[in-house]
């Protein structure tokens, strides 16, 4: 179980499947699903893929910001 300020994710196994549940801050069930093992692996891969894209874009934004500050340092010389 993972708890964040927006609620939490509950993940486990149930009836030879992966159980996925989203719970709100007020402990209201927002959704739940049973995934076959292969579906769960595919979902994990997609989540990882998009999380990596966000990390890469954040890294790119940070390097652009540092490039801009270097440019401003050069222009002040």
C-alpha positions as CSV (number, residue, x, y, z in Angstrom):
1,X,0.0,0.0,0.0
2,X,1.3,3.5,-0.9
3,X,-0.2,6.5,0.8
4,X,0.0,10.0,-0.5
5,X,-1.9,13.2,0.3
6,X,-4.3,12.4,-2.6
7,X,-5.1,8.9,-1.2
8,X,-3.5,5.6,-1.7
9,X,-3.0,2.7,-4.0
10,X,-3.6,-0.8,-2.7
11,X,-2.0,-3.7,-4.7
12,X,-2.1,-7.4,-3.9
13,X,-3.0,-10.8,-5.2
14,X,-6.4,-12.3,-5.2
15,X,-7.7,-15.4,-7.1
16,X,-4.6,-15.8,-9.2
17,X,-4.7,-12.2,-10.3
18,X,-3.2,-8.9,-9.3
19,X,-5.6,-6.8,-7.4
20,X,-5.4,-3.0,-7.9
21,X,-7.4,-0.5,-5.9
22,X,-7.4,3.3,-5.6
23,X,-8.6,4.8,-2.3
24,X,-9.3,8.5,-1.7
25,X,-8.1,10.6,1.3
26,X,-11.4,9.9,2.9
27,X,-11.0,6.2,2.5
28,X,-13.6,6.0,-0.3
29,X,-12.9,3.4,-3.0
30,X,-12.4,5.2,-6.3
31,X,-11.9,2.0,-8.4
32,X,-10.6,-1.5,-8.2
33,X,-9.6,-4.1,-10.8
34,X,-8.2,-7.6,-11.1
35,X,-5.4,-8.0,-13.7
36,X,-4.0,-11.1,-15.1
37,X,-0.3,-11.4,-14.4
38,X,0.7,-10.4,-18.0
39,X,-1.7,-7.4,-17.9
40,X,-0.1,-6.3,-14.6
41,X,3.4,-6.5,-16.2
42,X,2.2,-4.5,-19.2
43,X,0.7,-1.8,-16.9
44,X,3.9,-1.7,-14.9
45,X,5.9,-1.2,-18.1
46,X,3.6,1.6,-19.3
47,X,3.8,3.3,-15.9
48,X,7.6,3.1,-15.9
49,X,7.8,4.3,-19.5
50,X,5.8,7.5,-18.8
51,X,7.5,8.1,-15.4
52,X,10.8,7.9,-17.2
53,X,9.6,10.4,-19.9
54,X,8.6,12.8,-17.1
55,X,12.0,12.4,-15.4
56,X,13.8,13.0,-18.8
57,X,11.7,16.2,-19.5
58,X,12.4,17.5,-16.0
59,X,16.1,16.8,-16.5
60,X,15.9,18.6,-19.8
61,X,14.1,21.6,-18.2
62,X,16.8,21.8,-15.5
63,X,19.6,21.7,-18.1
64,X,17.9,24.4,-20.1
65,X,17.5,26.6,-17.0
66,X,21.2,26.2,-16.2
67,X,22.1,27.0,-19.9
68,X,20.0,30.2,-19.6
69,X,21.8,31.2,-16.4
70,X,25.1,30.6,-18.0
71,X,24.1,32.7,-21.0
72,X,23.1,35.6,-18.6
73,X,26.4,35.2,-16.8
74,X,28.2,35.6,-20.2
75,X,26.2,38.6,-21.3
76,X,27.1,40.4,-18.1
77,X,30.8,40.2,-18.8
